[in-house]
């Protein structure tokens, strides 16, 4: 929930691409941190393949301060709240990416996730993004 009382909910319609058998596949890595920090780097098991969709997210306990999106990624949504903070971003891999880093200005516990998906469109990858006010 952000400081305005909104909880971020992200919907993405990931449409299969036009090559091959139109089947998508993916891999993901999660890097939880149990100590307080202001930065987390997560490393893929193998280098990203050019043209694949990379989606990443961060969840931070309490107020994060300002969250910085990893280099080259497009922000989907972020909430920098007092109870919890988080953000989500994506990019089309250039190829060879092995890790990403999320940064924030406060020192709090956090967790980062990144997923790599193949067989999807490489443009207009995000269908909808929305915020919902909690009552």
BELMO-V700478 format. One line per field, one symbol per residue. burial: # if it has 24 or more other C-alpha atoms within 12 Angstrom, else .. Layout:
BEGIN
burial = ???
END
This chain:
BEGIN
burial = ##...###.#...#.............####......#######...#...###################..#########..##########...#.######.#.###############..##.........
END
